[in-house]
C-alpha cells in the first residue's frame, strides 16, 4: 500500500471514529426510542391540522 493513501485517508478515518464516539456517548445508539412519544401530540384535532395546512398553502 502506498503511504500517500494513508496520509490522505487518515484524517477522514479518525474523524469518522471520533464522530461515532460522540454519538455513542450522547446516546444516539440506545435501543430505547422515546422520540416517537415526545413528537406526537395527544389532543391534536382535525381543525388544527387544517389550520396548519392553510398556513403553508397560502399563496404570496
ZIRATA-V93700 format. One record per residue. PHI is phi in whole degrees, -180 to 180 (none if undefined). PSI is psi in whole degrees, -180 to 180 (none if undefined). NEAR is the number of other C-alpha atoms within 12 Angstrom. Layout:
[[PHI,PSI,NEAR] [PHI,PSI,NEAR]]
//
This chain:
[[none,137,6] [-75,141,8] [-68,-23,9] [-64,-36,9] [-65,-38,12] [-69,-41,13] [-66,-41,13] [-76,-39,12] [-85,-21,14] [-59,-45,14] [-61,-35,13] [-70,-39,14] [-66,-42,15] [-65,-42,15] [-65,-38,13] [-63,-49,14] [-71,-32,14] [-66,-40,14] [-64,-44,15] [-61,-39,16] [-60,-48,15] [-71,-36,14] [-63,-41,14] [-68,-38,14] [-67,-36,12] [-82,-5,11] [90,26,14] [-73,-21,16] [-106,14,13] [-68,142,12] [-79,-23,9] [-78,114,10] [-106,102,12] [-98,1,12] [-66,-39,11] [-66,-32,10] [-71,-36,10] [-75,-28,9] [-82,-25,10] [-86,145,10] [-104,135,11] [-80,-35,9] [-107,37,9] [-84,121,13] [-96,170,11] [-68,-35,10] [-65,-38,11] [-65,-38,13] [-68,-35,14] [-65,-38,13] [-63,-43,14] [-65,-39,14] [-64,-39,12] [-67,-33,12] [-65,-46,12] [-83,-15,11] [-102,4,10] [-70,145,9] [-92,149,6] [-79,none,5]]
//
